[in-house]
Amino acid sequence: MERRDRPTLQQTRHRLRLASSGARARQARLAEIAPIHAPETPMTVSFEGLTPAQQAAALAAFPGGRRFVLAG
């Protein structure tokens, strides 16, 4: 009679494979986040329905506007 209180080798390998793939995905997500004391990456934005001059004026008037860059 086979004991079922211990996982089989196949089950253990499957669990390890899942754990390692989850760790790789987590590391990839964390790599996208800047470290706490590093400068922020500027975010590219655009305003619909405004001319390029109006977009620049709106961005200049926005508090914290240095964190944003106008798209193309």
VMD Tcl script that draws the C-alpha trace (Angstrom):
set ca {
  {0.00 0.00 0.00}
  {1.33 3.43 -0.99}
  {1.62 6.20 1.60}
  {-0.06 9.48 0.62}
  {1.28 11.68 3.43}
  {4.41 12.64 1.44}
  {4.37 14.30 -1.99}
  {5.67 12.34 -4.93}
  {8.78 13.44 -6.80}
  {6.64 14.67 -9.69}
  {4.50 16.80 -7.35}
  {7.59 18.25 -5.72}
  {9.14 19.16 -9.08}
  {5.86 20.76 -10.17}
  {5.72 22.88 -7.01}
  {9.35 23.95 -7.42}
  {8.73 24.88 -11.06}
  {5.72 27.01 -10.07}
  {7.65 28.70 -7.28}
  {10.61 29.53 -9.52}
  {8.40 30.93 -12.30}
  {6.59 33.10 -9.76}
  {9.91 34.39 -8.42}
  {11.11 35.26 -11.93}
  {7.88 37.16 -12.65}
  {8.13 39.00 -9.32}
  {11.75 40.01 -10.02}
  {10.76 41.32 -13.47}
  {8.02 43.48 -11.93}
  {10.37 44.82 -9.25}
  {13.01 45.68 -11.85}
  {10.56 48.18 -13.39}
  {10.25 50.09 -10.10}
  {12.95 52.69 -9.42}
  {14.77 52.38 -6.08}
  {13.51 54.67 -3.32}
  {16.35 57.20 -3.47}
  {16.77 57.14 -7.26}
  {15.34 59.90 -9.45}
  {11.89 59.24 -10.84}
  {11.47 58.23 -14.46}
  {9.51 60.94 -16.33}
  {6.07 59.85 -17.54}
  {5.08 60.64 -21.12}
  {1.66 62.33 -21.36}
  {-0.51 64.01 -23.97}
  {-3.69 66.07 -23.77}
  {-6.47 65.42 -26.27}
  {-8.12 68.39 -27.94}
  {-5.31 70.88 -27.16}
  {-2.76 72.38 -29.48}
  {0.93 71.66 -28.75}
  {1.32 75.17 -27.28}
  {-1.71 74.66 -25.02}
  {-0.37 71.26 -23.94}
  {2.98 72.80 -22.97}
  {1.22 75.58 -21.04}
  {-1.01 73.08 -19.22}
  {1.97 70.94 -18.28}
  {3.96 73.99 -17.08}
  {1.04 75.06 -14.85}
  {0.61 71.58 -13.39}
  {2.12 71.10 -9.89}
  {4.84 68.51 -10.14}
  {4.98 68.95 -13.90}
  {8.71 68.17 -13.97}
  {7.77 64.49 -13.59}
  {5.95 64.54 -16.94}
  {7.11 64.93 -20.55}
  {4.88 65.70 -23.52}
  {4.50 62.87 -26.01}
  {6.10 63.27 -29.44}
}
mol new
graphics top color blue
foreach p $ca { graphics top sphere $p radius 0.5 }
foreach p [lrange $ca 0 end-1] q [lrange $ca 1 end] { graphics top cylinder $p $q radius 0.2 }
display resetview
